Amino acid sequence: MSTVGSHSSNLARGYKAALAGTVFLATTAIFIRYLTETYQLAPLVLAFWRAVFTTTALISVLGLLRPQLLKLKRQHLSYLIIYGLILAFFNALWTLSVALNGAAIATVLVYSSVAFTAILGRFLLKEGLGWVKILAVFLSLGGSALTAGVLNIQSGQTNLVGILAGILSGLCYALYSLMGRSASQRGLNSWTTLLYTFTFATVFLLVFNLLPGSPLPGAAANHSELFWLGTPLIGWGILFLLAVGPTLLGFGLYNLSLVYLPSSVTNLIATLEPVFTTVIAYFLLGERFSGIQVIGSLMIMSGVVFLRIYEGKRINLK
């Protein structure tokens, strides 16, 4: 009985962490929109400084409160370098997808990660893939498409390179989730993992920005463009808030949820992000919530709730 209670408690912790992390991550688009529109900050330059501030904040907080979490065993170094590279590629491909497809199509494509995570989790981590999870995948994918407003976009606006970038961004997001789950299975603390993942991602994003003739839209054309914001303290302050708020808390709680939940379940919960983003944008930016988006939001939420109820009952029956 105590084992059942422990499983149920861990499941509840995992869902709470995943939902809270998704809420924080949903505010990311609001910060990024403000910075890119007000200061014309290039997307990859923004991604680089976001990673810099996130890493700095993590080192400061962990160094003050939990200095033991700054230590890393050499045996985990190569693993976390690869993890950081995946995070950097995800940010770069996401930027490219948005530039070529537009935000709506890019959002739909990145949530192909739900299917990738469920399938790859089945073969790489031996996670279950029953009919309930498959149904939740279809509800989440369909709901994400409707919430993103894909029905309002003409197919002629897409292109092969853009769609490929979008699908690969979804694959990278799925790999990020699977790596997080694997990290917890290796005994790595979620905050230590987050620190070193962002540290290495910072290095890779710097390289992406400074590659001569970088083909990625939004990359710095030269060294000086890395400091595009110049001296306005407000701009740097908002960029710092983006790092310590949506990024640090969002990714931190997301990684924490992977300790308690299968990566496919955590990724399914993350598909609530466009729902939360739409609600936040409605109140802060005055963006309308259409009837189609309401239907899409309900599809996403019903998939997550259905999965949560099913797994709760399955654990209680053990």
C-alpha positions as a Markdown table, in Angstrom:
| # | Residue | x | y | z |
|---|---|---|---|---|
| 1 | Met | 0.0 | 0.0 | 0.0 |
| 2 | Ser | 2.8 | 2.3 | 0.9 |
| 3 | Thr | 4.4 | 1.6 | -2.5 |
| 4 | Val | 1.2 | 2.5 | -4.3 |
| 5 | Gly | 1.0 | 5.7 | -2.2 |
| 6 | Ser | 4.6 | 6.5 | -3.1 |
| 7 | His | 4.0 | 5.9 | -6.9 |
| 8 | Ser | 0.9 | 8.1 | -6.7 |
| 9 | Ser | 2.7 | 10.9 | -4.8 |
| 10 | Asn | 5.6 | 10.8 | -7.4 |
| 11 | Leu | 3.1 | 10.9 | -10.2 |
| 12 | Ala | 1.4 | 14.0 | -8.7 |
| 13 | Arg | 4.7 | 15.7 | -8.2 |
| 14 | Gly | 5.6 | 15.0 | -11.8 |
| 15 | Tyr | 2.4 | 16.4 | -13.2 |
| 16 | Lys | 2.6 | 19.5 | -10.9 |
| 17 | Ala | 6.2 | 20.2 | -12.0 |
| 18 | Ala | 5.4 | 19.6 | -15.7 |
| 19 | Leu | 2.3 | 21.9 | -15.6 |
| 20 | Ala | 4.1 | 24.7 | -13.7 |
| 21 | Gly | 7.1 | 24.5 | -16.0 |
| 22 | Thr | 4.8 | 24.6 | -19.1 |
| 23 | Val | 3.1 | 27.8 | -17.7 |
| 24 | Phe | 6.5 | 29.5 | -17.3 |
| 25 | Leu | 7.7 | 28.4 | -20.7 |
| 26 | Ala | 4.4 | 29.7 | -22.3 |
| 27 | Thr | 5.5 | 33.3 | -21.3 |
| 28 | Thr | 8.7 | 33.0 | -23.4 |
| 29 | Ala | 6.9 | 34.1 | -26.6 |
| 30 | Ile | 5.7 | 37.3 | -24.9 |
| 31 | Phe | 9.2 | 38.3 | -23.8 |
| 32 | Ile | 10.7 | 37.3 | -27.2 |
| 33 | Arg | 8.1 | 39.2 | -29.1 |
| 34 | Tyr | 8.7 | 42.4 | -27.1 |
| 35 | Leu | 12.5 | 42.2 | -27.5 |
| 36 | Thr | 12.5 | 41.5 | -31.2 |
| 37 | Glu | 9.9 | 44.1 | -32.0 |
| 38 | Thr | 11.1 | 46.9 | -29.7 |
| 39 | Tyr | 14.8 | 46.4 | -30.1 |
| 40 | Gln | 15.0 | 44.5 | -33.4 |
| 41 | Leu | 17.1 | 41.9 | -31.6 |
| 42 | Ala | 18.2 | 39.1 | -33.9 |
| 43 | Pro | 16.6 | 35.7 | -32.8 |
| 44 | Leu | 19.9 | 33.8 | -32.5 |
| 45 | Val | 21.6 | 36.6 | -30.7 |
| 46 | Leu | 18.7 | 36.7 | -28.3 |
| 47 | Ala | 19.0 | 32.9 | -27.8 |
| 48 | Phe | 22.7 | 33.3 | -27.0 |
| 49 | Trp | 22.2 | 35.9 | -24.3 |
| 50 | Arg | 19.3 | 34.1 | -22.9 |
| 51 | Ala | 21.5 | 31.0 | -22.5 |
| 52 | Val | 24.3 | 33.2 | -21.0 |
| 53 | Phe | 22.0 | 34.8 | -18.4 |
| 54 | Thr | 20.4 | 31.4 | -17.6 |
| 55 | Thr | 23.8 | 29.8 | -17.0 |
| 56 | Thr | 25.0 | 32.8 | -14.9 |
| 57 | Ala | 21.8 | 32.7 | -12.8 |
| 58 | Leu | 22.1 | 29.0 | -12.2 |
| 59 | Ile | 25.8 | 29.2 | -11.2 |
| 60 | Ser | 24.9 | 32.1 | -8.8 |
| 61 | Val | 21.9 | 30.4 | -7.1 |
| 62 | Leu | 23.4 | 26.9 | -6.9 |
| 63 | Gly | 26.7 | 28.3 | -5.7 |
| 64 | Leu | 25.0 | 30.1 | -2.9 |
| 65 | Leu | 22.3 | 27.5 | -1.9 |
| 66 | Arg | 23.5 | 24.1 | -3.1 |
| 67 | Pro | 27.2 | 24.4 | -4.1 |
| 68 | Gln | 27.5 | 20.6 | -4.2 |
| 69 | Leu | 25.3 | 20.6 | -7.3 |
| 70 | Leu | 28.0 | 22.5 | -9.2 |
| 71 | Lys | 30.2 | 19.4 | -9.1 |
| 72 | Leu | 30.1 | 17.1 | -12.1 |
| 73 | Lys | 31.6 | 13.6 | -12.5 |
| 74 | Arg | 33.9 | 13.3 | -15.5 |
| 75 | Gln | 32.0 | 10.2 | -16.7 |
| 76 | His | 28.9 | 12.5 | -17.3 |
| 77 | Leu | 30.8 | 15.2 | -19.2 |
| 78 | Ser | 30.5 | 13.9 | -22.8 |
| 79 | Tyr | 26.8 | 13.0 | -22.2 |
| 80 | Leu | 26.0 | 16.6 | -21.1 |
| 81 | Ile | 28.0 | 18.1 | -24.0 |
| 82 | Ile | 25.8 | 16.1 | -26.4 |
| 83 | Tyr | 22.7 | 17.2 | -24.4 |
| 84 | Gly | 23.8 | 20.8 | -24.7 |
| 85 | Leu | 24.4 | 20.4 | -28.5 |
| 86 | Ile | 20.9 | 19.1 | -28.9 |
| 87 | Leu | 19.5 | 22.1 | -27.0 |
| 88 | Ala | 21.5 | 24.5 | -29.1 |
| 89 | Phe | 20.3 | 22.8 | -32.3 |
| 90 | Phe | 16.7 | 22.9 | -31.1 |
| 91 | Asn | 16.9 | 26.7 | -30.6 |
| 92 | Ala | 18.6 | 27.2 | -33.9 |
| 93 | Leu | 16.2 | 25.0 | -35.9 |
| 94 | Trp | 13.2 | 26.5 | -34.1 |
| 95 | Thr | 14.4 | 30.0 | -35.2 |
| 96 | Leu | 14.9 | 28.8 | -38.8 |
| 97 | Ser | 11.5 | 27.2 | -38.8 |
| 98 | Val | 9.7 | 30.4 | -37.6 |
| 99 | Ala | 11.6 | 32.4 | -40.2 |
| 100 | Leu | 10.7 | 30.2 | -43.1 |
| 101 | Asn | 7.2 | 28.9 | -42.1 |
| 102 | Gly | 5.8 | 31.6 | -39.8 |
| 103 | Ala | 5.0 | 31.1 | -36.1 |
| 104 | Ala | 1.8 | 29.0 | -36.6 |
| 105 | Ile | 3.2 | 26.3 | -38.9 |
| 106 | Ala | 6.4 | 26.3 | -36.9 |
| 107 | Thr | 4.5 | 25.7 | -33.7 |
| 108 | Val | 2.6 | 22.8 | -35.2 |
| 109 | Leu | 5.8 | 21.2 | -36.5 |
| 110 | Val | 7.7 | 21.5 | -33.3 |
| 111 | Tyr | 4.9 | 19.6 | -31.5 |
| 112 | Ser | 5.6 | 16.7 | -33.8 |
| 113 | Ser | 7.9 | 16.1 | -30.8 |
| 114 | Val | 5.0 | 14.5 | -29.1 |
| 115 | Ala | 4.9 | 11.6 | -31.6 |
| 116 | Phe | 8.8 | 11.5 | -31.8 |
| 117 | Thr | 9.0 | 11.3 | -28.0 |
| 118 | Ala | 6.4 | 8.5 | -27.7 |
| 119 | Ile | 8.0 | 6.5 | -30.5 |
| 120 | Leu | 11.6 | 7.0 | -29.5 |
| 121 | Gly | 10.8 | 6.5 | -25.9 |
| 122 | Arg | 9.3 | 3.2 | -26.7 |
| 123 | Phe | 12.5 | 1.9 | -28.5 |
| 124 | Leu | 15.3 | 3.8 | -26.6 |
| 125 | Leu | 14.0 | 3.9 | -23.0 |
| 126 | Lys | 11.5 | 0.9 | -23.2 |
| 127 | Glu | 8.6 | 3.2 | -22.2 |
| 128 | Gly | 5.1 | 1.9 | -22.8 |
| 129 | Leu | 3.1 | 2.9 | -25.9 |
| 130 | Gly | -0.5 | 1.8 | -25.3 |
| 131 | Trp | -3.7 | 2.9 | -26.9 |
| 132 | Val | -4.3 | 5.6 | -24.3 |
| 133 | Lys | -1.0 | 7.3 | -25.0 |
| 134 | Ile | -1.5 | 7.0 | -28.8 |
| 135 | Leu | -4.9 | 8.6 | -28.4 |
| 136 | Ala | -3.4 | 11.4 | -26.3 |
| 137 | Val | -0.7 | 11.9 | -29.0 |
| 138 | Phe | -3.3 | 12.4 | -31.7 |
| 139 | Leu | -5.4 | 14.8 | -29.5 |
| 140 | Ser | -2.3 | 16.8 | -28.7 |
| 141 | Leu | -1.1 | 17.0 | -32.3 |
| 142 | Gly | -4.5 | 17.9 | -33.6 |
| 143 | Gly | -5.2 | 20.4 | -30.8 |
| 144 | Ser | -1.8 | 22.1 | -31.3 |
| 145 | Ala | -2.6 | 22.5 | -35.0 |
| 146 | Leu | -5.9 | 24.1 | -34.3 |
| 147 | Thr | -4.6 | 26.3 | -31.5 |
| 148 | Ala | -1.8 | 27.5 | -33.7 |
| 149 | Gly | -4.4 | 28.5 | -36.3 |
| 150 | Val | -3.1 | 26.3 | -39.1 |
| 151 | Leu | -6.5 | 26.3 | -40.8 |
| 152 | Asn | -6.0 | 30.0 | -41.5 |
| 153 | Ile | -2.7 | 29.5 | -43.4 |
| 154 | Gln | -2.5 | 28.9 | -47.1 |
| 155 | Ser | -0.4 | 25.9 | -48.0 |
| 156 | Gly | 1.5 | 27.9 | -50.6 |
| 157 | Gln | 3.3 | 29.8 | -47.8 |
| 158 | Thr | 5.3 | 26.7 | -46.8 |
| 159 | Asn | 8.5 | 25.3 | -48.4 |
| 160 | Leu | 10.4 | 22.0 | -48.3 |
| 161 | Val | 13.4 | 23.5 | -46.4 |
| 162 | Gly | 11.1 | 25.2 | -43.9 |
| 163 | Ile | 9.0 | 22.1 | -43.2 |
| 164 | Leu | 12.2 | 20.0 | -42.8 |
| 165 | Ala | 13.6 | 22.5 | -40.3 |
| 166 | Gly | 10.3 | 22.4 | -38.4 |
| 167 | Ile | 10.2 | 18.6 | -38.2 |
| 168 | Leu | 13.8 | 18.5 | -37.2 |
| 169 | Ser | 13.1 | 21.1 | -34.4 |
| 170 | Gly | 10.4 | 18.7 | -33.2 |
| 171 | Leu | 12.9 | 15.8 | -33.3 |
| 172 | Cys | 15.4 | 17.9 | -31.3 |
| 173 | Tyr | 12.7 | 18.7 | -28.7 |
| 174 | Ala | 11.9 | 15.0 | -28.4 |
| 175 | Leu | 15.6 | 14.1 | -28.0 |
| 176 | Tyr | 15.9 | 16.9 | -25.4 |
| 177 | Ser | 13.0 | 15.2 | -23.4 |
| 178 | Leu | 14.5 | 11.7 | -23.8 |
| 179 | Met | 18.0 | 12.9 | -22.7 |
| 180 | Gly | 16.4 | 14.5 | -19.7 |
| 181 | Arg | 14.7 | 11.3 | -18.7 |
| 182 | Ser | 17.9 | 9.4 | -19.3 |
| 183 | Ala | 19.8 | 11.9 | -17.2 |
| 184 | Ser | 17.5 | 11.2 | -14.2 |
| 185 | Gln | 18.0 | 7.5 | -14.7 |
| 186 | Arg | 21.8 | 8.0 | -14.6 |
| 187 | Gly | 21.4 | 9.7 | -11.2 |
| 188 | Leu | 22.1 | 13.2 | -12.4 |
| 189 | Asn | 20.4 | 16.0 | -10.4 |
| 190 | Ser | 17.9 | 17.9 | -12.6 |
| 191 | Trp | 19.4 | 21.3 | -11.7 |
| 192 | Thr | 23.0 | 20.1 | -12.3 |
| 193 | Thr | 21.8 | 18.8 | -15.7 |
| 194 | Leu | 20.2 | 22.1 | -16.5 |
| 195 | Leu | 23.3 | 24.1 | -15.6 |
| 196 | Tyr | 25.7 | 22.1 | -17.7 |
| 197 | Thr | 23.2 | 21.7 | -20.6 |
| 198 | Phe | 22.8 | 25.4 | -20.9 |
| 199 | Thr | 26.5 | 26.0 | -20.4 |
| 200 | Phe | 27.4 | 23.9 | -23.3 |
| 201 | Ala | 24.4 | 25.2 | -25.3 |
| 202 | Thr | 25.8 | 28.7 | -24.8 |
| 203 | Val | 29.1 | 27.8 | -26.3 |
| 204 | Phe | 27.4 | 26.1 | -29.3 |
| 205 | Leu | 25.0 | 29.1 | -29.8 |
| 206 | Leu | 28.0 | 31.5 | -29.8 |
| 207 | Val | 29.6 | 29.3 | -32.5 |
| 208 | Phe | 26.4 | 29.4 | -34.5 |
| 209 | Asn | 26.3 | 33.2 | -34.4 |
| 210 | Leu | 30.0 | 33.7 | -35.3 |
| 211 | Leu | 30.2 | 31.1 | -38.1 |
| 212 | Pro | 31.5 | 33.0 | -41.2 |
| 213 | Gly | 28.5 | 33.5 | -43.6 |
| 214 | Ser | 26.2 | 31.7 | -41.2 |
| 215 | Pro | 23.2 | 30.3 | -43.2 |
| 216 | Leu | 20.9 | 30.6 | -40.2 |
| 217 | Pro | 18.5 | 33.6 | -40.3 |
| 218 | Gly | 18.8 | 35.8 | -37.2 |
| 219 | Ala | 22.5 | 35.1 | -36.5 |
| 220 | Ala | 24.9 | 37.8 | -35.8 |
| 221 | Ala | 26.6 | 39.1 | -39.0 |
| 222 | Asn | 29.7 | 40.1 | -37.1 |
| 223 | His | 31.1 | 40.3 | -33.6 |
| 224 | Ser | 29.6 | 43.7 | -32.8 |
| 225 | Glu | 26.1 | 42.5 | -33.5 |
| 226 | Leu | 26.3 | 40.3 | -30.4 |
| 227 | Phe | 25.9 | 43.5 | -28.5 |
| 228 | Trp | 23.1 | 44.9 | -30.6 |
| 229 | Leu | 21.1 | 46.0 | -27.5 |
| 230 | Gly | 23.9 | 48.5 | -26.7 |
| 231 | Thr | 23.4 | 50.5 | -23.5 |
| 232 | Pro | 19.6 | 50.5 | -22.8 |
| 233 | Leu | 19.3 | 48.9 | -19.3 |
| 234 | Ile | 15.6 | 48.2 | -19.8 |
| 235 | Gly | 16.3 | 45.9 | -22.8 |
| 236 | Trp | 19.0 | 44.0 | -20.9 |
| 237 | Gly | 16.8 | 43.8 | -17.9 |
| 238 | Ile | 13.9 | 42.2 | -19.8 |
| 239 | Leu | 16.4 | 39.8 | -21.4 |
| 240 | Phe | 17.6 | 38.9 | -17.9 |
| 241 | Leu | 14.0 | 38.4 | -16.7 |
| 242 | Leu | 13.4 | 36.1 | -19.7 |
| 243 | Ala | 16.4 | 34.0 | -18.6 |
| 244 | Val | 15.6 | 33.7 | -14.9 |
| 245 | Gly | 11.8 | 33.5 | -15.3 |
| 246 | Pro | 10.5 | 31.5 | -18.2 |
| 247 | Thr | 13.8 | 29.8 | -19.1 |
| 248 | Leu | 15.3 | 28.9 | -15.7 |
| 249 | Leu | 12.0 | 28.0 | -13.9 |
| 250 | Gly | 10.4 | 26.6 | -17.1 |
| 251 | Phe | 13.2 | 24.3 | -18.1 |
| 252 | Gly | 14.1 | 23.5 | -14.5 |
| 253 | Leu | 10.6 | 22.3 | -13.6 |
| 254 | Tyr | 10.4 | 20.5 | -16.9 |
| 255 | Asn | 13.6 | 18.6 | -16.2 |
| 256 | Leu | 12.4 | 17.9 | -12.6 |
| 257 | Ser | 9.1 | 16.4 | -14.0 |
| 258 | Leu | 11.2 | 13.9 | -16.0 |
| 259 | Val | 12.5 | 12.5 | -12.7 |
| 260 | Tyr | 8.9 | 11.3 | -11.9 |
| 261 | Leu | 7.3 | 10.9 | -15.4 |
| 262 | Pro | 8.1 | 9.1 | -18.6 |
| 263 | Ser | 9.5 | 11.6 | -21.2 |
| 264 | Ser | 6.5 | 11.0 | -23.5 |
| 265 | Val | 4.0 | 12.0 | -20.8 |
| 266 | Thr | 6.0 | 15.1 | -19.9 |
| 267 | Asn | 6.2 | 16.1 | -23.5 |
| 268 | Leu | 2.4 | 15.6 | -23.9 |
| 269 | Ile | 1.8 | 17.9 | -21.0 |
| 270 | Ala | 4.1 | 20.5 | -22.6 |
| 271 | Thr | 1.7 | 20.6 | -25.5 |
| 272 | Leu | -0.4 | 22.8 | -23.2 |
| 273 | Glu | 2.1 | 25.6 | -23.9 |
| 274 | Pro | 0.3 | 27.0 | -26.9 |
| 275 | Val | -2.9 | 27.1 | -24.9 |
| 276 | Phe | -1.3 | 29.0 | -22.0 |
| 277 | Thr | 0.5 | 31.3 | -24.5 |
| 278 | Thr | -2.8 | 32.2 | -26.2 |
| 279 | Val | -4.4 | 33.0 | -22.9 |
| 280 | Ile | -1.5 | 35.1 | -21.7 |
| 281 | Ala | -1.4 | 36.9 | -25.1 |
| 282 | Tyr | -5.1 | 37.6 | -24.8 |
| 283 | Phe | -4.7 | 39.5 | -21.5 |
| 284 | Leu | -1.3 | 41.2 | -22.1 |
| 285 | Leu | -1.4 | 41.8 | -25.9 |
| 286 | Gly | -5.1 | 41.8 | -26.6 |
| 287 | Glu | -4.9 | 38.9 | -29.1 |
| 288 | Arg | -8.2 | 37.2 | -29.7 |
| 289 | Phe | -9.0 | 33.6 | -28.8 |
| 290 | Ser | -10.9 | 32.2 | -31.8 |
| 291 | Gly | -13.5 | 29.4 | -31.7 |
| 292 | Ile | -11.1 | 27.1 | -33.5 |
| 293 | Gln | -8.4 | 27.8 | -30.9 |
| 294 | Val | -10.9 | 27.0 | -28.2 |
| 295 | Ile | -11.6 | 23.6 | -29.8 |
| 296 | Gly | -7.9 | 23.0 | -30.2 |
| 297 | Ser | -7.2 | 23.9 | -26.6 |
| 298 | Leu | -9.9 | 21.6 | -25.3 |
| 299 | Met | -8.4 | 18.8 | -27.4 |
| 300 | Ile | -5.0 | 19.3 | -25.9 |
| 301 | Met | -6.3 | 19.5 | -22.4 |
| 302 | Ser | -8.6 | 16.5 | -22.8 |
| 303 | Gly | -5.7 | 14.4 | -24.0 |
| 304 | Val | -3.5 | 15.3 | -21.0 |
| 305 | Val | -6.4 | 14.9 | -18.5 |
| 306 | Phe | -7.4 | 11.6 | -20.0 |
| 307 | Leu | -3.9 | 10.3 | -19.8 |
| 308 | Arg | -3.5 | 11.6 | -16.1 |
| 309 | Ile | -6.7 | 9.8 | -15.0 |
| 310 | Tyr | -5.8 | 6.6 | -16.8 |
| 311 | Glu | -2.3 | 6.4 | -15.3 |
| 312 | Gly | -3.6 | 7.3 | -11.9 |
| 313 | Lys | -6.1 | 4.4 | -12.0 |
| 314 | Arg | -3.4 | 2.0 | -13.4 |
| 315 | Ile | -1.1 | 2.8 | -10.5 |
| 316 | Asn | -3.8 | 2.4 | -7.9 |
| 317 | Leu | -4.7 | -1.1 | -9.3 |
| 318 | Lys | -1.1 | -2.3 | -8.9 |
